[in-house]
Amino acid sequence: MNNLLPISSQTATNGQLTIGGISVETLATTYGTPLYVLDHATIAHQVTLYQQGLAEVSPNYLISYACKANLTTGLAHQLNDLGVGFDVVSSGELKTVLKAGVSSNNIVFHGNNKLKPELAFAIENNIRIVVDNQSELEKIHEICTSLQKKASILLRLKPGVDTNTHAYIKTGQADSKFGIDDIYLDQIAEYIRAHSTLNFLGIHAHIGSQITELLPYLELVDVMSHYLKKFQFNYQLPVKELDLGGGFGVAYTKSDAIPNITDYLQKMVSKLILKCKETQVELPKIIVEPGRSLIAQSGVTLYRVGTIKEIPNIKTFVFVDGGMADNMRPALYQSKYTFEVGNRMTTPKTKTYSIAGKYCETGDILAENVPLPEISQEDIIVVAVTGAYNYAMASTYNRVGRPAMVMIKDGKIIELLKRETDEDLLRLDTGD
Ligand SMILES: Cc1ncc(COP(=O)(O)O)c(C=O)c1O
């Protein structure tokens, strides 16, 4: 079995891929395609890896799922039941997790340009806010004054740690749009001390996404330890919560090497504990914000094959009924994926295909040169590791509705999202 598929996947004797005992043919026939499928067992497994990694070194922690990776109300509900918190970046995400019953104490609100109504909604609901810049701090103070409330805040710092990941998903380097530059910290600390509307909880940094090495995280601990000391002793603002961000990478293909999550957390936190002892700073509550690494591998996308088009001596295209609008990562980041034919799992991969979508763009190619069994129309193409940043980044390009999403849990199907229909798309149009 390909280990990049969800952990409850198996191959039945008729060559059908099953997830939690349910065949992909049944899922595709019942819910249509393209279809996002999430495996609860895989998500629970990933959450456990994080919990084990943190619990052994520091019992005071919060795993805050970066729900930009994938979010529906039902998914938030399931994750809440697994004991994770949520990192949100908009009022839409915030309202979704509140609707799912998540406690405000387990929510962290991010963003480099939060709108005033979003800030007001967060303050009214006692949500922790991670402040990105001084002007946001001033807006928060004004809103608190008019609402007669206090806001609990963390400061997003720019740690200056560069990472070996795609330029579009780096965030910690000096020229990043995110975070507060060191030169502004003195005045920001003074502003916080001078305004009783601001309840200082701590500091945050996030160095990027799809990071596959430990070294940048260890560098991050060095930088943040320096700031723990500076906030406590220079600014008299002791850090109660230290948010180390997310970004831990996942394997999309068999050649991707990923360090072990539990091991990485233990190394990172052990180093932090040591640094805190050295500098006589009390170890704060540790927050981590994994998105991709909690959810990516739990997800597969199912497509039906519509047409097979051979260009003699060049390539053979397989056209599927989705593409760049439900998975924009290959077009955006040149991301690679792993493909299977869900109804031919036991057939040898003797052919090579290019998998293209149905959208009117030459760049709507999910992958080139994929070894697969000989394909026929109506076969089911399965794309592994599509649980993160696929539905979340989906668009209605070409006025095609977004796919449905289901979760498999204990051998049962939970519907998370209905397919968006043509009528849904017409509903918001105004004018004749
Ligand atoms: C502030 C913040 N935290 C956490 C994450 C989650 O990153 P990932 O999904 O790579 O774990 C992101 C995503 O870029 C982010 O911007």
The ligand as an ORCA input file, in Angstrom:
! r2SCAN-3c Opt
* xyz 0 1
  C       0.536     32.380     11.139
  C       0.452     31.019     10.567
  N       0.400     29.972     11.410
  C       0.301     28.708     10.943
  C       0.278     28.443      9.586
  C       0.157     27.017      9.160
  O       1.154     26.608      8.314
  P       1.175     25.088      7.869
  O      -0.125     24.763      7.236
  O       2.293     25.031      6.901
  O       1.425     24.277      9.099
  C       0.353     29.499      8.676
  C       0.352     29.235      7.238
  O       1.074     29.779      6.465
  C       0.428     30.831      9.187
  O       0.493     31.878      8.359
*
